[in-house]
């Protein structure tokens, strides 16, 4: 989920009835195509009129507008472009800001299943024993199979102090699974996106970046500043299961590790290209980066820059493969539009969309998660760098 600044875009003026605004917008949007597609534009206005005047039940104009907008966005057949109703848009802003009311879990879609990517320590989810990799089968009485991420987040968040019941499924052994239910009370959640600790018995700093929010750049600087008082010989940057976030923040984080030169190329539809550069890495230590199939979008921008510039070694499994960028535009009445507006290329101009980034050292995680063999391999690679 790669975002540019969600403040992009302009807010329409107020004072016009919603239906009139929509009809006018429909005509303006169709202007360029009117000569070749005038019948469809006419049909749109005709359907609105027929529903308003002939439908058996009274229809709210706002409901029709929302439905029409969703239909237009859905017609793009782009799973990353979404019309965000006011409540959903507000929750997205909270997520970008890094503070929200909820359960304390980061979720993603894996094989059409809503899957727990991470349960943050000290939150309702962690206290109820929810673990990474658990599949959410139901949210209250709503079947979660095939649910879109925005809807799932909308169902799990709510007023502080209210409850939500999750039915989950967990892997047991190599072939078995078992189902269990947990009732969680929502709390105000504010979790760090960057956490660093020294790997016991080493001089290696393990830094986990869970996503890229507005806070991530400052949090990374705080963690790195501690290295001045705790002499380290190397850094393992953990981007596993990082679903992405703000593009500009990922670039700022990358500047700590990437030498002078391009970090990423942003390629827009109209042919203009934007190059986001590093002025020179701030951290002069050997670097290993952990990645997996859950590392996506903004996390892949950082991983791709590390690989192409040779500033570190990638360990783990192939990344998700999301090489496109969404801009979030505010709309009237608190709604928003998340729209794919560009693609990005790595410093070597590789397009990784639907391809992913291959690690330099491939290590698959254990199914039962009894040991973190990927981290163990990363430590071994780092020891070789230090001794070499």
C-alpha positions in Angstrom: 0.0 0.0 0.0 2.2 2.7 -1.4 0.8 6.2 -0.8 1.9 9.7 -1.7 0.9 12.4 0.7 -2.8 12.0 1.4 -3.2 15.8 1.4 -2.7 15.9 -2.3 -5.7 17.2 -4.4 -8.1 20.0 -3.9 -11.4 20.2 -2.0 -14.5 21.1 -4.1 -16.4 24.2 -3.0 -19.5 23.9 -0.8 -23.0 25.1 -1.3 -24.4 23.0 -4.1 -26.9 20.1 -3.7 -25.0 16.8 -3.9 -27.0 15.5 -6.8 -26.5 18.6 -8.9 -22.7 18.5 -8.2 -22.6 14.9 -9.3 -24.5 15.4 -12.6 -22.3 18.4 -13.4 -19.2 16.4 -12.6 -20.4 13.6 -14.8 -20.9 15.9 -17.7 -17.5 17.5 -17.2 -15.7 14.2 -16.9 -17.4 12.9 -20.0 -16.8 16.1 -22.0 -13.7 14.8 -23.9 -15.6 11.6 -24.8 -19.0 13.2 -25.4 -18.9 13.0 -29.2 -18.0 9.2 -29.3 -19.9 8.2 -26.1 -22.8 10.7 -25.8 -25.4 7.9 -25.4 -23.7 6.5 -22.3 -23.5 10.0 -20.7 -27.1 10.5 -21.5 -27.9 7.1 -20.0 -26.2 8.0 -16.8 -28.4 11.1 -16.3 -31.5 9.2 -17.4 -30.9 6.4 -14.9 -30.4 8.9 -12.1 -33.7 10.6 -13.1 -35.6 7.4 -13.4 -34.5 6.2 -10.0 -35.4 9.5 -8.4 -38.8 9.7 -10.0 -39.9 6.1 -10.6 -38.3 3.7 -8.1 -40.8 2.2 -5.6 -39.0 3.5 -2.5 -37.6 7.0 -1.9 -33.8 7.0 -2.6 -31.3 9.2 -0.8 -29.3 11.2 -3.4 -26.1 10.7 -1.5 -26.5 7.0 -1.6 -26.9 7.1 -5.4 -23.8 9.3 -5.7 -21.7 7.0 -3.6 -22.9 4.0 -5.6 -22.1 5.7 -8.9 -18.6 6.7 -7.7 -17.8 3.2 -6.5 -19.0 1.8 -9.8 -16.7 4.2 -11.7 -13.7 3.3 -9.6 -14.5 -0.5 -9.7 -14.7 -0.3 -13.5 -10.9 0.4 -13.5 -10.4 -3.3 -12.4 -7.6 -2.0 -10.2 -7.7 -3.5 -6.7 -5.6 -0.6 -5.3 -7.9 2.2 -6.5 -10.8 2.6 -4.0 -13.5 5.1 -3.2 -13.2 5.8 0.6 -16.4 6.7 2.4 -15.9 9.3 5.2 -15.4 6.8 8.0 -13.0 4.6 6.0 -11.1 7.7 4.8 -10.8 8.9 8.4 -9.4 5.5 9.5 -6.9 5.6 6.7 -5.7 9.0 7.9 -5.3 7.6 11.4 -3.3 4.7 10.1 -1.0 7.1 8.1 -0.6 9.2 11.3 0.3 6.1 13.2 -2.4 6.4 15.9 -5.8 4.9 15.9 -8.5 3.2 18.0 -8.6 -0.5 17.5 -7.2 -3.9 18.5 -3.4 -3.6 17.9 -3.0 -5.9 14.9 -1.6 -5.3 11.5 -3.5 -7.4 8.9 -3.1 -8.2 5.2 -4.7 -10.3 2.5 -3.0 -13.6 1.8 -4.6 -16.2 -0.6 -7.9 -14.3 -0.1 -7.7 -14.8 3.7 -7.5 -11.9 6.1 -4.3 -12.7 7.9 -2.6 -11.3 11.0 0.7 -9.8 9.9 1.6 -8.6 13.4 0.1 -8.4 16.9 1.7 -5.5 18.7 2.9 -6.0 22.3 0.8 -4.5 25.0 -2.4 -4.3 22.9 -5.7 -6.1 23.2 -4.8 -8.5 20.4 -1.5 -9.5 22.0 -3.0 -9.9 25.4 -5.6 -12.3 24.0 -2.9 -14.5 22.5 -3.4 -13.6 18.8 -0.3 -14.4 16.8 1.3 -13.5 13.5 0.0 -15.8 10.8 -3.5 -16.4 12.4 -6.3 -16.2 9.8 -9.3 -14.1 10.7 -12.4 -16.2 9.7 -15.1 -13.9 11.1 -15.4 -10.4 12.5 -18.4 -10.6 14.8 -20.9 -12.5 12.5 -19.3 -11.2 9.2 -17.5 -13.9 7.1 -14.0 -12.5 6.4 -13.1 -14.7 3.5 -12.6 -12.6 0.4 -13.2 -9.4 2.3 -11.3 -6.3 1.2 -8.8 -4.7 3.5 -10.6 -1.4 4.0 -13.9 -3.1 5.0 -12.1 -5.4 7.4 -10.3 -2.5 9.1 -13.6 -0.6 9.3 -15.2 -3.5 11.1 -12.4 -4.0 13.6 -12.1 -0.4 14.5 -14.6 1.5 16.6 -15.2 3.6 19.7 -12.8 3.0 22.5 -14.3 0.6 25.1 -16.6 -1.3 22.6 -16.0 -4.9 21.9 -15.5 -7.0 18.8 -15.5 -10.8 18.5 -12.9 -12.4 16.2 -13.1 -16.0 15.0 -9.6 -17.2 14.1 -7.8 -20.2 12.6 -4.3 -21.3 13.4 -1.9 -23.7 11.9 -1.3 -26.8 14.1 1.6 -29.0 12.9 2.2 -29.4 9.2 -1.3 -30.2 8.1 -3.7 -29.5 10.9 -5.6 -26.3 11.8 -7.9 -25.4 14.7 -10.4 -22.6 15.2 -10.8 -20.4 18.2 -12.7 -17.2 19.2 -11.5 -14.1 21.1 -13.6 -11.1 22.3 -11.5 -8.0 22.4 -12.2 -4.5 23.8 -11.0 -1.7 21.6 -8.4 0.7 22.9 -6.6 3.8 21.6 -3.7 2.3 19.7 -0.4 4.1 19.2 2.4 1.7 18.3 5.9 2.4 17.1 6.7 1.5 13.5 10.5 1.2 14.2 11.9 -1.0 17.0 15.6 -1.7 17.5 17.4 -4.1 19.8 20.9 -5.7 20.0 20.9 -9.4 19.1 22.2 -11.2 22.3 25.8 -12.1 22.2 26.6 -9.9 19.2 27.3 -6.3 18.3 24.6 -6.4 15.7 21.5 -4.1 15.8 18.2 -5.7 14.7 15.9 -2.9 13.5 12.3 -3.9 12.6 10.2 -1.5 10.4 6.6 -2.6 10.5 5.2 0.0 8.1 5.9 3.5 6.8 3.7 6.2 8.5 4.3 9.9 9.1 6.3 8.9 12.3 8.6 6.3 10.8 11.4 8.7 9.7 11.7 10.3 13.1 11.5 6.9 14.9 14.3 5.6 12.7 16.5 8.5 13.5 15.8 7.9 17.2 16.8 4.3 17.0 19.9 5.1 14.9 21.0 7.8 17.4 21.3 5.2 20.1 24.0 3.4 18.0 26.3 6.3 19.0 26.1 5.2 22.6 26.0 1.5 21.9 28.9 0.7 19.5 27.6 -1.6 16.8 29.4 -3.5 14.0 26.4 -4.0 11.7 22.6 -3.5 11.2 20.0 -6.1 10.2 17.0 -4.1 8.8 13.9 -6.3 9.0 11.2 -5.5 6.4 9.4 -8.8 6.6 5.6 -8.5 6.5 5.9 -4.7 6.0 3.0 -3.8 3.8 4.3 -0.4 2.8 2.8 3.1 3.5 4.0 6.6 2.6 6.4 6.7 -0.3 8.1 9.9 0.7 8.7 8.5 4.2 10.3 5.3 2.7 12.6 7.5 0.7 13.6 9.5 3.8 14.4 6.2 5.7 16.3 4.9 2.7 18.6 8.0 2.8 20.1 6.5 5.9 21.4 3.5 4.1 21.7 4.3 0.4 24.8 6.0 -1.1 24.5 9.2 -3.1 22.3 8.7 -6.2 18.8 7.6 -7.2 16.6 5.8 -4.6 13.6 5.4 -6.9 12.2 6.6 -10.2 8.5 7.6 -10.2 7.0 7.2 -13.7 3.7 9.1 -14.3 1.2 8.5 -17.1 1.9 11.7 -19.0 5.5 10.8 -19.4 7.1 13.0 -16.8 9.5 11.2 -14.5 10.5 12.1 -10.9 13.8 11.0 -9.5 14.1 10.8 -5.7 17.7 10.9 -4.6 20.0 10.2 -1.7 22.6 12.7 -0.7 24.8 10.0 0.8 24.2 7.3 3.5 24.3 8.5 7.1 25.0 5.0 8.5 28.5 3.7 7.7 27.9 0.1 8.9 27.5 -3.2 7.1 23.8 -3.9 6.2 21.6 -6.9 5.8 18.0 -6.6 4.9 15.3 -9.2 5.7 12.5 -9.6 3.2 9.6 -12.0 2.5 6.4 -12.3 0.5 4.7 -9.8 2.9 7.2 -7.1 2.1 5.3 -4.8 -0.3 5.3 -1.4 -2.0 7.2 1.2 0.0 9.1 -1.7 1.7 10.1 -2.9 -1.8 11.3 0.6 -2.7 13.8 0.5 0.1 14.7 -3.2 -0.5 15.1 -2.5 -4.3 17.4 0.5 -3.6 19.6 -1.6 -1.3 19.9 -4.4 -3.8 20.6 -2.2 -6.9 23.1 0.0 -5.2 24.9 -2.9 -3.5 24.6 -1.1 -0.1 23.5 -4.3 1.6 22.5 -8.0 1.2 18.9 -9.2 1.0 18.1 -12.3 2.9 14.7 -14.2 3.0 12.2 -14.9 0.2 10.9 -13.0 -2.8 8.9 -9.8 -2.0 5.2 -9.3 -2.8 5.6 -7.3 -6.1 3.7 -4.1 -5.9 5.4 -1.5 -8.1 2.6 1.1 -8.4 1.9 4.2 -6.4 -1.5 5.5 -5.1 -2.3 9.1 -4.3 -5.1 9.7 -1.8 -7.3 12.7 -2.8 -9.7 14.3 -0.2 -13.2 14.7 -1.5 -16.3 16.6 -0.3 -18.0 15.7 3.0 -15.0 13.8 4.4 -14.7 11.1 1.7 -11.6 10.3 -0.3 -10.3 8.6 -3.4 -7.3 6.3 -3.4 -6.2 6.2 -7.0 -3.2 4.6 -8.8 -1.3 7.5 -10.3 2.2 6.2 -11.1 4.5 3.3 -11.2 8.0 3.2 -9.7 11.3 1.8 -10.9 14.3 0.8 -8.8 17.7 2.6 -9.2 18.6 0.1 -12.0 15.2 0.9 -13.6 13.7 -2.5 -12.8 9.9 -2.7 -12.8 9.1 -5.1 -10.0 5.3 -4.9 -10.3 3.8 -8.5 -10.0 7.4 -9.8 -10.1 8.8 -8.9 -6.7 12.5 -8.7 -5.7 14.6 -11.8 -5.3 16.8 -12.0 -2.2 20.6 -12.4 -2.5 20.4 -15.3 0.0 17.2 -17.3 -0.1 15.9 -18.7 3.2 12.4 -19.9 3.7 10.7 -19.5 7.1 9.8 -22.6 9.1 6.0 -23.5 8.9 5.8 -23.9 12.7 7.8 -20.8 13.4 9.7 -22.7 16.1 12.9 -20.9 15.1 13.5 -17.7 13.1 15.9 -19.3 10.6 15.8 -16.2 8.3 17.1 -14.0 11.1 19.7 -16.7 12.0 20.9 -16.6 8.4 21.0 -12.9 8.4 23.2 -12.9 11.5 25.5 -15.4 9.8 25.8 -13.2 6.7 26.5 -10.2 8.9 29.2 -12.0 10.8 30.9 -12.9 7.5 30.7 -9.2 6.5 32.2 -8.1 9.8 35.0 -10.6 9.7 35.6 -10.2 5.9 
